Amino acid sequence: MSSQIEDQFHAAMLHIYESAARLKPPYRATRFLQMVQGSGGKSAADQLLGGTNPSSGFTELFLRGPENLKLSVEYLVLQDPWRSLFTDEQLAEALRRLEQVGVEPPGPPA
């Protein structure tokens, strides 16, 4: 049984997919969408943050301009209220990936 915050996170994961599809040129991360729809947003994020290397989607967003990494799972999980769904290790990995390519992570809420 998923919690309300997990349901909201799932919707946020679908939103970053839709936003990426509106980029010029569009980026349709079909494998990402299949993961989110198949196993849920939280499980998909767990899988994507589990490896030591960023996903091909992270790379694809970066190649379209580093500012597009604001549509990455890494950027999303570092934001409140989603941070609370992830372990310190997962958050550290997301932060490391963003910093490695020179992208400013989302700051704490004002």
Secondary structure as UniProt FT lines:
FT   HELIX           4..21
FT   HELIX           30..39
FT   HELIX           41..50
FT   HELIX           56..63
FT   HELIX           66..71
FT   HELIX           73..77
FT   TURN            80..81
FT   HELIX           82..85
FT   HELIX           88..100
FT   TURN            101..102
//
